[in-house]
Amino acid sequence: MDSHGRIIDYLRISITDRCNERCLYCMPEGYKGWAQKADHLTAGEVVRVAAAAAAIGFRKFRLTGGEPTIRTDLLEIASGISSLDQVERLALSTNGTRLKVLARPLRDAGVSSLNVSLDALDPALYRKITGGDVAAVQTGIDAALAVGFDRIKVNCVLMRGVNENEIWPLIRFAAGCGLPIRFIELMPLSDADVLHEGNFLSVEDVLALLTRQDEVVPLDAPALGWGPARYYRLKTSGATVGFIGAITTPDFCASCNKIRLTADGKIRPCLGRHNELDLMAALRDGERPVGDVLREAIALKPVDHEFSGCYEPDRPMTAIGG
């Protein structure tokens, strides 16, 4: 438990800052990542951190990036974490472009759920936002559905003037696949200029848009994930829609249960604050037990983020972990 009474039992582990796409809100133009592979934790080191976290009470783990599926030892990492006795769930966040090949191996390695980013269905717009091919994502989702993950969710980052016309097509697509879709407010996590009044679209705006065309019913059932999303059912279409409003939700951080491990071995208690602890020395030099560093990170976890102020990212989302 942290100093604000929250149970911290969820570790998000970034295994690479690299990606096969370049999303507008995640990776600044010109970003090239770390030059040396040695800056990244090895597969064995990642599993060691997960084991230390599990030993002090962490039960939920998520592999992120960058794009985690481009790391060649992903399956080794996944199987190592999922085999730990205390681990209840292992999830993965992905852009979905490599799921056609990796869905079955990931499921066999112990990954139980997926979050798949999908910011537009229109091929030209998807390419503008991500630099990638939306058909590969759709094929990947089909492959994931076929192998029977416990849960698959679709994520869309909201950008006014960019993808607001994709909201209903995305809802219909997700509902047609039997999947919930979450709409996420844009956060200042690539550079200082990524978020401004002209491109910010709040979850309240989207909820109002939905209520003009359907009856929106709050879901009182248990959450469909481990985070702060609030879920609704659209009565006519039957779609399940979640909202993650980090900027506009007053009590957004009240139930936060996570800390983050970056691919270069830093523990970040809060996505929206700069403070980090270096775990690399504990792993490679044995200066401190890894569990002690994790406990310190929990103790340093702030009551809330700083996104609502004049937040200046110290490094981009792709380097922190999605």
HELIX and SHEET records of a PDB file:
HELIX    1   1 LYS A   37  ASP A   39  5                                   3    
HELIX    2   2 ALA A   43  ALA A   55  1                                  13    
HELIX    3   3 PRO A   68  ILE A   70  5                                   3    
HELIX    4   4 LEU A   74  SER A   82  1                                   9    
HELIX    5   5 LEU A   99  ASP A  108  1                                  10    
HELIX    6   6 PRO A  123  THR A  130  1                                   8    
HELIX    7   7 VAL A  134  VAL A  147  1                                  14    
HELIX    8   8 GLU A  164  GLU A  166  5                                   3    
HELIX    9   9 ILE A  167  GLY A  176  1                                  10    
HELIX   10  10 VAL A  203  THR A  211  1                                   9    
HELIX   11  11 MET A  280  ARG A  284  1                                   5    
HELIX   12  12 VAL A  290  ALA A  299  1                                  10    
HELIX   13  13 MET A  317  ILE A  320  1                                   4    
SHEET    1   A12 VAL A 216  PRO A 218  0                                        
SHEET    2   A12 ARG A 230  LEU A 234 -1                                        
SHEET    3   A12 THR A 240  ILE A 244 -1                                        
SHEET    4   A12 ILE A 181  ILE A 184  1                                        
SHEET    5   A12 ARG A 151  VAL A 157  1                                        
SHEET    6   A12 SER A 113  SER A 117  1                                        
SHEET    7   A12 ARG A  89  THR A  94  1                                        
SHEET    8   A12 LYS A  60  THR A  64  1                                        
SHEET    9   A12 TYR A  10  SER A  14  1                                        
SHEET   10   A12 LYS A 258  LEU A 261  1                                        
SHEET   11   A12 LYS A 266  ARG A 268 -1                                        
SHEET   12   A12 LEU A 277  ASP A 278 -1                                        
END                                                                             
